[in-house]
Amino acid sequence: MNKELFDYKEKILSAGFLRHQTGQQYTCQCPFCNDNRKHCYVLIKMTDDTPVLFNCFKCNAHGIVNDKFLEYFGINDIKSPKNSFSRKLDINNTASTKIPDAIVSEKDNIEGICQYIHGRVGQYPTLQELQFFQYVGRPIGYAKEYLGCDNTKIFRNRNWFRLTNGNIIGRWKDDDTEMRWLRYKSNRAKGSGLYTIKIPFDMYQDINVIIAEGIMDVIGLYYNYHEFSNCVYIASMGKNYESGIKHIMDKGIFGDSVNIKIFKDPDVNVDSIRIDGTLQKMFKRVDIYENLKGLDYGVDPSDLDIHKIIRRNIR
């Protein structure tokens, strides 16, 4: 572990402004909304080079604890290490923070996407559910205003969804083409982006993080699989399920009350799924599930037969 980062974490722990919660979690007053009722969580892992992370469940401020964060508590003698972090977690300058929460409204024509989702998973979504699904009602206007796009031809004949970094991905309106999904990339948005269903959850209850490969997979699980409550839904947009775990941890959702549930696609061998041991320790448990009917999860409920896979170790 980086010695400078280790010393930095020790100094923060000895500063006295954190309240011990459990394991490597701490709470403090939020520097952004001033809430002092244990809504702001801080993660300090002394075993690796993960940065000191914070997340306020009240105002949704989150990112890396830095000098400005510490100055709120009158701490001016602890300086953040330079160039210690391999990845930038704070998204304050990306396109996603400039976009309103609801990107589809009653003014938009939603008949096509509603029929498509109904045809796939047997459920007809409400407008509120489409807002949860981050469906983009007017993709051309969205791309022009938030992503700086001038070429609008690519947005025709597709249903578009927003990713975590503000970029959008479009699903062909029919399933009779090999190029079903098209990801639009903008230099205004950082990283590749994952997909989440933005439904409320209770931070004071056990949280179940549902991770599957694609957008329709998690939408299908949202509608048709009810074994778990108080869920967070993430599509890893590929077979790297660990990226969903890293995403949820970066948001400050971790600890002994959080369960990770990975729903693997049928073409993925369970032994090929690698989950870093350090990441596993940040959660109550990590389980893997599969559909015994040999399909993914964006299907009619009659095509689902989901069971947990038992194996001794998730490496």
Secondary structure, 3 states (H helix, E strand, C coil): CCHHHHHHHHHHHHCCCCEEEECCEEEECCCCCCCCCCCEEEECCCCCCCCCEEEECCCCCEEECCHHHHHCCCCCCCCCCCCCCCCCCCCCCCHHHHCCCCCCCCCCCCHHHHHHHHHHHCCCCCHHHHHHCCECCCHHHHHHHHHCCCCCHHHCCEEEEECCCCCEEEEECCCCCCCCEEEECCCCCCCCCCEEECCCCCCCCCEEEEEECCHHHHHHHHHHCCCCCCEEEEECCCCCCHHHHHHHHHCCCCEEEEEEEEECCCCCCHHHCCCCHHHHCCEEEEEEEEECCCCCCCCCHHHCCEEEECCCCCC
